[in-house]
Amino acid sequence: MRHAAKVRTVAAGAALLGLVLSGCSALQIRTAERNSGPVRVAVQESAGESPTTAPPEDGIPDGMKEVSVNLGAECPVDFSLAMADGWSQSSSTAEFHSFSRGTSVADNDVVLISCTQAYDESPQSVVEAKKKFSFSKKGSSVVSERTGGLAAGYYWSFHGVLGPSEIFAIDQKPTLMYGARIGYRANGRLVEIGVEMRALESDTAAAKEFEKMLPTVTIDEAEVPAPRFK
């Protein structure tokens, strides 16, 4: 009898564990670790819109490698993304990094990564202010986007087209832009982190590459969710 009771107890425990784990699929959990404090965990009831096709289990698509970027003392975060060979770092400061690829300055593909101190009230207000003035010129449009919370911030990831009159349009031609804007608290400081990937709209190969790169953007080892590409 004692043995049978023990078996029933183990079976009940396994069933309870399965129930708990199945419930976790509806939660989005993010953690961030700082030298000055404990690990922080943020739990959301829903992860929002489904992301793009997931990259391989190690997070790095075939033919790419992880690139870590130091954003300086004013932005003490661990930032990384995956990039293929062929990109050259064309300029860099502590808070601004530019990568380019191509044979002509006029039509080079570009990846920009930046971090600046923000003076808004919250991470979400940082993002909302940036959204307000993005893709605002004639011929510009957002094709897909996603917003949501991170453990220590708020993000907006996007895919769109810049019209020829946009200041960041390449060679004054319609330009693809994939990227993310993140309002983030780092060691008590509110910062704005940005990543932008740009290529001419006619460059379909670059578009496919950016769709693999954007889901690999991580901050403090937490992935920034990408939108569903259309």
C-alpha positions in Angstrom: 0.0 0.0 0.0 2.8 2.4 0.9 4.5 1.7 -2.5 1.2 2.4 -4.4 0.7 5.6 -2.5 4.2 6.7 -3.5 3.5 5.9 -7.2 0.3 7.9 -7.1 2.1 10.9 -5.5 4.8 10.9 -8.2 2.2 10.7 -11.0 0.3 13.6 -9.5 3.4 15.6 -9.3 4.3 14.9 -12.9 0.8 15.9 -14.0 1.0 19.2 -12.1 4.4 20.0 -13.6 3.1 19.4 -17.1 0.2 21.7 -16.4 2.5 24.5 -15.2 4.8 24.1 -18.2 2.0 24.1 -20.6 0.7 27.4 -19.1 4.1 29.0 -19.6 3.6 29.0 -23.4 1.3 32.0 -23.1 3.9 34.0 -21.2 6.8 36.1 -22.5 9.6 36.1 -19.9 12.6 38.5 -20.2 15.5 38.9 -17.8 18.2 41.5 -17.5 21.2 41.4 -15.3 23.1 44.4 -14.0 26.3 44.6 -11.9 24.5 46.8 -9.5 21.5 44.7 -8.8 19.8 41.3 -9.0 18.4 39.7 -12.1 15.1 41.3 -13.1 12.3 39.3 -14.7 9.4 40.8 -16.7 6.4 38.6 -17.5 3.8 39.5 -20.1 0.6 37.5 -20.7 1.1 37.6 -24.4 4.0 38.1 -26.7 1.9 40.0 -29.2 2.0 39.3 -32.9 3.8 36.2 -34.0 7.4 36.9 -35.0 9.0 35.8 -38.2 10.3 32.3 -38.8 12.5 31.5 -35.9 16.3 31.4 -36.5 18.2 28.2 -35.7 18.4 27.1 -32.0 21.7 29.0 -31.5 20.0 32.2 -32.8 22.5 32.7 -35.6 21.4 32.0 -39.2 23.6 29.9 -41.5 26.3 31.9 -43.1 26.3 34.6 -40.4 28.2 35.2 -37.2 27.3 37.1 -34.0 28.7 40.7 -33.8 28.9 42.3 -30.4 28.9 46.1 -30.2 30.2 48.2 -27.3 28.0 51.3 -27.0 30.1 53.0 -24.4 29.9 54.0 -20.8 26.8 56.1 -21.4 25.0 53.0 -22.6 26.1 50.1 -20.5 24.3 47.3 -22.3 25.3 44.1 -24.1 24.2 44.6 -27.8 24.6 42.0 -30.5 23.2 40.9 -33.9 24.1 38.5 -36.6 25.9 39.6 -39.8 27.3 37.9 -42.9 30.7 38.4 -44.2 31.3 41.4 -46.5 30.2 44.2 -44.1 32.9 46.7 -43.2 32.8 49.0 -40.2 33.0 52.4 -41.9 32.8 54.6 -38.8 32.6 54.3 -35.0 32.3 56.3 -31.9 31.5 55.0 -28.4 27.8 55.5 -29.0 27.5 55.2 -32.8 28.6 52.4 -35.2 28.2 52.3 -38.9 28.7 49.2 -41.2 28.5 49.4 -45.0 28.7 47.1 -48.0 29.0 47.8 -51.7 31.2 49.4 -54.3 29.7 52.8 -54.4 29.1 55.3 -51.6 25.9 56.4 -53.4 24.2 53.0 -53.1 25.9 51.1 -50.3 23.9 48.9 -48.0 24.1 50.4 -44.5 23.6 49.1 -40.9 23.6 51.7 -38.2 23.7 51.0 -34.4 23.4 53.9 -31.9 22.6 54.7 -28.3 21.9 58.1 -26.8 20.7 59.3 -23.5 16.9 59.9 -23.5 15.0 62.6 -21.6 11.5 61.2 -21.9 9.5 60.0 -18.9 9.6 56.3 -19.7 10.9 53.7 -22.2 7.6 53.6 -23.9 7.5 57.4 -24.4 10.9 57.2 -25.9 9.6 54.8 -28.6 6.4 56.6 -29.2 8.3 59.9 -29.8 10.5 58.2 -32.4 7.6 56.5 -34.2 5.8 59.8 -34.6 8.5 61.2 -36.9 9.5 58.0 -38.7 8.4 57.2 -42.2 6.6 60.6 -42.3 7.6 61.9 -45.8 5.8 61.4 -49.1 6.3 57.9 -50.5 7.2 56.4 -47.1 5.3 53.7 -45.4 5.6 51.1 -42.6 5.0 47.6 -44.1 5.0 45.7 -40.8 5.8 46.5 -37.2 5.6 45.2 -33.7 5.8 46.8 -30.2 6.0 45.5 -26.7 7.9 45.3 -23.4 11.3 44.1 -22.5 12.6 43.4 -19.0 14.0 46.9 -18.7 12.4 48.7 -21.6 10.0 48.9 -24.5 10.6 48.3 -28.2 9.3 49.0 -31.7 10.6 46.8 -34.5 9.7 47.5 -38.1 10.1 47.0 -41.8 9.2 49.8 -44.1 10.1 51.9 -47.2 11.6 55.3 -47.1 10.4 57.7 -49.8 13.0 59.5 -52.0 12.6 62.7 -50.0 13.5 61.1 -46.7 16.9 62.3 -45.4 18.1 58.7 -44.9 16.9 57.5 -48.3 19.9 56.1 -50.3 20.8 58.2 -53.3 17.3 59.8 -53.1 15.7 56.6 -54.2 13.0 54.4 -52.5 14.9 52.6 -49.7 14.1 49.6 -47.6 14.6 50.0 -43.9 14.4 47.3 -41.3 15.2 48.0 -37.7 14.2 48.6 -34.1 14.0 51.5 -31.6 14.2 50.6 -27.9 13.7 52.8 -24.9 15.8 51.1 -22.1 16.8 51.6 -18.5 20.5 50.8 -18.0 21.8 51.1 -14.5 19.2 53.7 -13.7 19.8 55.7 -16.9 17.1 56.0 -19.6 18.6 55.5 -23.1 17.4 55.2 -26.7 19.0 52.3 -28.6 18.5 52.2 -32.4 19.4 49.7 -35.1 18.7 50.5 -38.8 19.4 48.3 -41.8 19.0 50.1 -45.2 19.3 49.1 -48.9 17.7 50.2 -52.1 14.1 48.9 -52.5 15.2 47.1 -55.7 17.7 45.0 -53.7 15.7 41.9 -53.0 18.7 39.9 -51.8 19.4 42.5 -49.1 15.8 42.4 -48.0 16.0 38.7 -47.5 19.2 39.1 -45.5 17.8 41.8 -43.3 14.8 39.6 -42.5 17.2 37.1 -41.1 19.3 39.7 -39.2 16.6 41.6 -37.5 15.3 38.7 -35.3 18.9 38.2 -34.0 19.1 41.6 -32.3 19.7 41.1 -28.6 20.1 43.5 -25.6 21.5 42.0 -22.5 21.0 38.5 -24.0 17.2 39.1 -24.5 16.0 39.0 -28.1 14.1 42.0 -29.4 11.0 40.5 -31.2 10.8 41.2 -34.9 7.6 41.8 -36.8 5.9 39.4 -39.2 7.4 40.2 -42.5 5.0 40.6 -45.4 
